[in-house]
Amino acid sequence: MKLINKDILSEYGFVLKEQKSNSTEIIMTRAKVDIVLKNDGTVWYSNMGIDYPLKDLSALRKLYKEIRNTDLKPL
């Protein structure tokens, strides 16, 4: 499956959350689901200060389905 990156997230409707992003991590959000892209290449789902690792796009789609009860589709 595809690895998650900024371009993939943008394709799926995630937008940059500039007020929370910094030099070591980029935070992108869609429907109150925050995804953190760290400089070391790892991707995390962040909720209430706890980060959960995401391996690929299928893991993100599964997580989004569990949280929002709707499929994650490209825009």
Summary of the structure (lengths in Angstrom):
residues: 75
radius of gyration: 11.3
end to end distance: 18.9
largest distance: 32.6
contacts: 179
relative contact order: 0.21
helix: 24%
strand: 32%
